[in-house]
Amino acid sequence: MRVIVAGMGVQGAKRFVAAGADAVATVDPVKDGVDHRDIRDLPLADFDAALLCVPDEAKIELLDYLLSAGKHVLVEKPLLSIDDADLIRLGAVAEKTGAVCYTAYNHRFEPHFVRMADLIKSGRLGKIYSLRMFYGNGTARLVRDSAWRDQGAGVLPDLGSHLLDTLRFWLGQDFDARFRVRGAYRHENRSFDHVVIDTADGLAIQLEMTMLSWRNHHTTDIFAEHGSAHIESLCKWGPSTFTHRTRVLPSGRPPEEAVTL
């Protein structure tokens, strides 16, 4: 498959290396050493798919162009619009042309995230009472120095979108909840670099995200009717542990199964 990379920033450069010999062209309006300044300058017959690594505000227009031409697209998260109709329309365009579009939520492929999804689906946890996730990295300075990333809601769409997508991966695509902001901080950046949100009712969910963790880290804690489940770190960063504890009645130290990868 002949692939182009649009947007040669940090992520675009990584995608270009990963694409290897499949990469046939690069596109960026300002970077030196690219093949094209505008994606429309590249003949549609010269490629089959695009890796879209561009600023958020440019995504909808470029996706419309690519999907209308029947080009498959991997677009970096988050894929956002103030109008849901934009996303619905893009879905309809992709169906019409047969193009495949995927937003790059790589956490869905983390072994322990898959393990958690399977455990929840099995019913072994029973009714879930509370779910807490923390996701942090140390990118505050990179974001602040970026030409476009230090704006808007900052870490909320950047890392928070991963957490929200994970909820749907674990709890089902129909899962819906209303969140409130419990804390939003600008410690080093113009945009928010540390945010905590939670649910006001229903299933108790707390999501915390930060660009000030310095070492990448993730934790999940789920407490439920028949036990609990926990994730410590991600495999892509090093050792990651999944722990499942089975409740003892009326109380007592629960037996646990732990898997470290």
C-alpha positions, 0 to 999 in steps of 0.5 A: 500500500502506497502511503503519504504522511501529512504533517511532519511534526513529532508524530508525523516523523514517527509515522514516516519511519514506521511506514518504511518503504510504503511511504511515497511522499511527505506533505507539510506547509512549513517543514523543510525537506518535504515533497509537497506543501499542500496535499492537493498538489499530490496526484491522487493516483500516486497513493492509496492511504494517508497518515494524517498528523496535522493540527486539530483544526485542519483535520475535518477538511483534509479528511473530507478531501481524502475520504471523498477520493476513496483514500484510507486514512489513519488520523491522529487523535483527537478527532473533534468537531463542535458540530456532530454533523461533521463527523456523521457526514465523514462517516457517510462519505467513507461508506460511500467510497469504501474508504477506511478511516481510523482514529489512532487510539493505540491504547485499545491494543495494549494487552492489559486493556484488552484483558480488562475489556474481556474481564468486564464483558465476562461478568466476573466483576459484576456491577461496576461501582467506580472506575478511576484512571490516571494518565500522565506524561512529561510533554509540558515543555514540548507542548509549550514550545510547539507552534500550535499545540499549546492552545484550547483545552490543552491536556484534556483533548490531548490525553483525556481523549485516550481515557474517554475512548478507553471507557467506550472500549471497556464499557461499550460504544453506547456508554454515555456520561456527563462529566464535570471539571473538578480541576483545571490547571495551567502550571507551566503552559498557556493551555491546561496542563493538568485536568481532573474530571468526574461524573456527577451521577450514575457510575462513579468515574474519575479521570485525571490527566497531566503533562507534568508526570515527567515519566509516562505513567498510567493507572486504572482502578475498578471496584465492583460487586464481585471484586476489583481490577487494576492496571499499572503502567503500559506495555509500550513503556516497560513492565505493565501489571494487570491485577484481578482481585476476587471479593471475599464475603463478608470481608477479608483479604481477596485472592488475586491473579496478577500478570506482568508483561 
